[in-house]
Amino acid sequence: MISETKTLVIGALGQVGSELVEQLRLKHGNDQIIASDIREPEHDFAPFEVLNVMDAEAVKTVVEKHNIKVVYNLAALLSATAEQNPAFAWELNMAGHFNVLNLAKDGIIDTIFWPSSIAVFGPTTPQNQTPQDCIMDPNTVYGISKLAGERWNQYYFEKYDVDVRSLRYPGLVGYKALPGGGTTDYAVDIFHKALKDGNYTSFLSENTELPMIYSGDAIRATIEIMEAPKDAIKVRSSYNLAGMSFTPAQLANAIQQHLPDFSINYEPDFRQPIADSWPSSIDDAYARKDWNWKPAYDTEGLVKLMLDNLRELVV
């Protein structure tokens, strides 16, 4: 048994996981952060464990092998992808969560981070400056599983004093990972297409406003909430988190300030109804008050950052 306690990141090869592992290793040292995912990494990511989060015994084995006390469980099937396979999405998103929650209930690990999403909101949720507590009626399997997970967070905290912490991520926009299977991922793909092709076809309509956040801000918020004192965390379901809000047309206009010849057209698909059920802006006053959250990037800053960093990568 290794005596020094370590942190496990499950789902480390995803957009959030890869950046989170990088930042945690910079902060705490490479060997202190164990990365894991369902598949082998394409590059050196050691220390790394191939791990299926739905296999409770396998998760426990890895936790005990490395003397893990903190787990970031990021494994999930995202919104648009989950709609193509609802039964598997529910199984993955919920079974994995229970497997980690139960390790904390049994005293094997100390602290859990589990991400929620703006997908927990729904058609009758207040859309502008959506408050922390409001009607939540998700109509996607991803949103339903995240809302259920939030309620289990609260239950395990109240019944078993499990120290679980969570953020409702808005759309994540960053340059270190390619677009995944999320409805908000147009806001990543658009930059790649702008630099490579000079044109982008949006799968959302031009006036679909959604909350977004620079991925680096989201990673910083994730680490900050995990490092906050336990008694500072007043919301145990999941905190609202906000960065900025924009529409595809507004984002395209901001890109055109740097790339005047860039053009955009619109062909809304099955992701449009998903986006229509989500908020246009988020009130994250609780996160700002309880653990001093504050985003660093607005839309203009995000656009400049994305273009500056992708110019050399996109050919």
C-alpha positions in Angstrom: 0.0 0.0 0.0 1.3 3.4 -0.9 1.3 5.6 2.2 0.9 9.0 0.5 -2.7 9.8 -0.4 -3.4 10.5 -4.1 -6.1 11.8 -6.4 -7.9 9.8 -9.1 -9.4 11.5 -12.2 -12.0 9.2 -13.9 -12.7 10.1 -17.5 -9.3 11.8 -17.8 -9.1 11.6 -21.6 -12.2 13.9 -22.1 -12.2 17.6 -22.6 -12.4 18.5 -19.0 -10.4 15.5 -17.7 -7.3 16.1 -19.8 -7.1 19.8 -18.8 -7.9 19.0 -15.2 -5.1 16.3 -14.9 -2.7 18.8 -16.4 -3.5 21.5 -13.9 -3.6 19.2 -10.9 -0.2 17.7 -11.8 1.3 21.1 -12.2 -0.1 22.0 -8.7 0.5 18.8 -6.8 3.1 16.8 -8.8 2.8 14.3 -11.5 2.8 11.2 -9.4 0.1 12.5 -7.0 -2.6 12.5 -9.8 -3.7 9.1 -11.2 -5.5 9.5 -14.6 -7.9 6.9 -15.8 -10.3 6.2 -18.6 -12.1 3.4 -20.4 -9.3 3.2 -23.1 -5.5 3.6 -23.3 -4.2 7.1 -23.9 -2.7 7.9 -27.3 0.3 9.6 -25.6 2.2 9.2 -22.4 -0.2 10.0 -19.6 1.3 8.1 -16.7 0.5 7.3 -14.0 -2.6 5.9 -15.8 -5.1 3.1 -15.2 -7.5 1.7 -17.8 -10.8 1.8 -15.8 -14.5 1.2 -16.5 -16.4 3.4 -14.0 -19.4 1.1 -14.2 -17.3 -1.8 -12.7 -17.6 -1.2 -9.0 -14.9 -3.7 -8.0 -12.4 -2.4 -10.6 -12.9 1.2 -9.3 -12.4 0.0 -5.7 -9.3 -1.9 -6.7 -7.7 1.1 -8.3 -8.6 3.3 -5.4 -7.1 0.9 -2.8 -4.0 0.2 -5.0 -3.0 3.9 -5.1 -4.4 4.9 -1.7 -6.8 7.4 -3.4 -8.7 9.8 -1.1 -10.0 12.3 -3.6 -11.9 11.3 -6.8 -13.0 13.5 -9.7 -15.6 11.4 -11.5 -16.0 13.0 -15.0 -17.1 9.9 -16.9 -20.4 10.6 -18.7 -22.1 10.4 -22.1 -22.8 14.0 -23.2 -26.1 15.5 -24.3 -26.3 15.0 -28.0 -24.5 11.6 -27.9 -26.7 10.4 -25.0 -29.8 11.0 -27.1 -28.6 8.4 -29.6 -28.3 5.7 -26.9 -30.5 6.7 -23.9 -30.4 3.4 -22.0 -26.6 3.2 -22.1 -26.3 6.9 -21.2 -28.4 6.4 -18.2 -26.5 3.4 -17.1 -23.1 5.0 -17.5 -24.0 8.3 -16.0 -25.7 6.8 -12.9 -23.9 3.6 -12.2 -20.5 5.2 -12.2 -21.8 7.9 -9.9 -23.1 5.4 -7.4 -19.8 3.4 -7.5 -17.9 6.4 -6.4 -20.5 7.7 -3.9 -20.5 4.3 -2.2 -16.7 4.4 -1.7 -17.1 7.6 0.2 -20.1 6.3 2.2 -17.9 3.3 3.2 -15.1 5.6 4.3 -12.6 4.5 1.6 -12.3 7.9 0.0 -12.8 11.4 1.5 -14.0 13.8 -1.2 -15.7 13.6 -4.5 -16.1 16.0 -7.4 -18.9 15.1 -9.8 -19.9 17.5 -12.6 -23.5 18.5 -13.3 -24.7 20.6 -16.2 -27.1 23.3 -17.4 -28.9 20.3 -18.9 -30.7 19.8 -15.6 -32.9 22.8 -16.5 -35.8 22.4 -18.9 -38.5 24.2 -20.9 -40.3 25.7 -18.0 -37.1 26.8 -16.1 -36.6 30.6 -16.0 -34.3 31.2 -19.0 -32.7 34.5 -18.1 -30.4 34.6 -15.2 -31.6 31.1 -14.1 -31.4 31.0 -10.3 -29.8 28.3 -8.2 -33.1 27.0 -7.0 -36.0 26.8 -9.6 -38.1 24.5 -11.6 -36.0 21.8 -13.2 -37.7 19.7 -15.8 -35.0 18.3 -18.1 -36.2 16.6 -21.3 -33.0 14.8 -22.3 -31.5 11.6 -20.9 -28.3 13.5 -20.1 -30.3 16.2 -18.2 -32.4 13.6 -16.4 -29.4 11.7 -15.2 -27.6 14.8 -14.1 -30.7 16.0 -12.1 -31.0 12.5 -10.5 -27.3 12.7 -9.7 -27.7 16.0 -8.0 -30.4 14.6 -5.8 -28.2 11.7 -4.9 -25.4 14.1 -4.0 -27.7 15.8 -1.5 -29.0 12.5 -0.2 -25.5 11.0 0.4 -24.4 14.3 2.1 -27.4 14.4 4.4 -27.6 10.7 5.2 -23.9 9.7 5.2 -22.0 13.0 5.4 -20.3 12.3 2.1 -18.2 15.3 1.1 -19.4 15.5 -2.6 -19.0 18.8 -4.5 -20.4 19.7 -7.9 -20.8 22.4 -10.5 -23.4 22.9 -13.2 -21.1 23.4 -16.1 -22.4 25.6 -18.9 -21.0 25.0 -22.4 -17.2 24.6 -22.3 -15.1 26.4 -24.9 -11.3 25.7 -25.1 -8.5 25.1 -27.6 -6.9 22.1 -26.0 -9.4 19.5 -27.0 -11.6 18.8 -30.1 -15.4 19.1 -29.9 -17.1 16.3 -28.2 -20.7 15.2 -28.2 -22.3 18.2 -26.6 -25.0 20.6 -27.8 -22.8 23.6 -27.0 -19.8 22.2 -28.9 -20.5 24.4 -31.9 -18.7 27.1 -29.9 -15.5 25.1 -30.2 -15.9 23.7 -33.7 -16.6 27.2 -35.1 -13.1 28.4 -34.4 -11.5 25.3 -36.1 -13.7 25.8 -39.2 -13.1 29.6 -39.2 -9.4 29.2 -39.4 -9.3 26.1 -41.7 -12.2 26.8 -44.1 -13.3 30.4 -43.5 -16.9 29.2 -43.1 -19.0 27.4 -40.6 -22.4 25.7 -40.7 -24.1 26.0 -37.3 -26.4 23.2 -36.1 -28.1 25.8 -33.9 -30.1 28.8 -35.1 -28.5 32.2 -35.2 -30.3 33.6 -32.1 -29.9 30.6 -29.8 -28.4 32.2 -26.7 -26.6 29.8 -24.3 -24.4 30.1 -21.3 -20.7 29.4 -22.0 -17.4 29.4 -20.1 -13.8 29.2 -21.1 -12.6 25.7 -20.3 -9.6 27.1 -18.3 -12.1 29.0 -16.1 -14.1 25.9 -15.6 -11.0 23.9 -14.6 -10.0 26.6 -12.2 -13.5 26.7 -10.7 -13.4 22.9 -10.3 -10.1 23.0 -8.4 -11.2 26.0 -6.3 -14.4 24.4 -5.1 -12.5 21.2 -4.2 -9.9 23.2 -2.2 -12.5 25.3 -0.4 -13.1 24.5 3.3 -15.8 21.9 3.8 -18.0 24.2 5.8 -17.9 26.8 3.0 -19.7 24.5 0.6 -23.4 25.3 1.3 -24.9 23.8 -1.9 -24.5 20.0 -2.0 -26.6 19.3 -5.0 -24.6 21.4 -7.5 -23.6 25.0 -7.9 -24.7 27.2 -10.8 -21.6 28.3 -12.7 -21.4 31.1 -15.3 -18.9 32.7 -17.6 -20.7 34.5 -20.5 -23.6 34.0 -22.8 -23.8 34.5 -26.6 -25.7 33.3 -29.7 -24.0 31.7 -32.8 -24.5 35.0 -34.6 -22.9 37.0 -31.8 -20.0 34.6 -31.7 -19.6 34.8 -35.5 -19.6 38.6 -35.3 -16.9 38.5 -32.7 -14.8 36.2 -34.8 -15.3 38.5 -37.9 -13.6 41.3 -36.0 -10.4 39.2 -36.3 -11.2 37.3 -39.5 -13.3 39.7 -41.7 -13.8 37.1 -44.5 -15.3 34.5 -42.1 -18.9 33.5 -42.9 -21.6 31.5 -41.2 -24.8 29.8 -42.2 -27.4 27.9 -40.2 -28.9 24.4 -40.5 -30.5 23.6 -37.2 -30.7 19.8 -36.5 -31.9 17.5 -33.7 -29.7 19.5 -31.2 -31.9 22.6 -31.6 -34.7 21.4 -29.4 -32.2 20.5 -26.7 -30.7 24.0 -26.8 -34.1 25.6 -26.8 -34.9 23.8 -23.5 -31.8 25.3 -21.8 -31.2 28.7 -20.1 -29.8 31.6 -22.0 -27.9 33.0 -18.9 -27.1 31.7 -15.4 -27.1 33.4 -12.0 -24.1 32.0 -10.1 -24.4 34.3 -7.0 -24.1 31.3 -4.6 -20.7 30.2 -6.0 -19.4 33.8 -5.9 -20.5 34.2 -2.3 -19.6 30.8 -0.8 -16.2 30.2 -2.3 -15.4 33.5 -4.2 -15.9 32.3 -7.7 -15.2 34.8 -10.5 -14.6 34.1 -14.2 -11.6 35.6 -15.9 -12.8 35.6 -19.6 -15.7 37.3 -21.4 -16.7 36.7 -25.0 -14.2 39.1 -26.6 -11.4 37.7 -24.4 -12.4 34.2 -25.3 -12.5 34.8 -29.0 -9.0 36.3 -29.0 -7.6 33.5 -26.8 -9.1 30.8 -29.0 -7.9 32.3 -32.3 -4.4 33.0 -31.0 -3.9 29.5 -29.7 -5.5 27.6 -32.6 -3.8 29.4 -35.5 -0.7 27.2 -35.2 -2.7 24.0 -34.7 -5.4 24.3 -37.4 -4.2 23.7 -40.9 
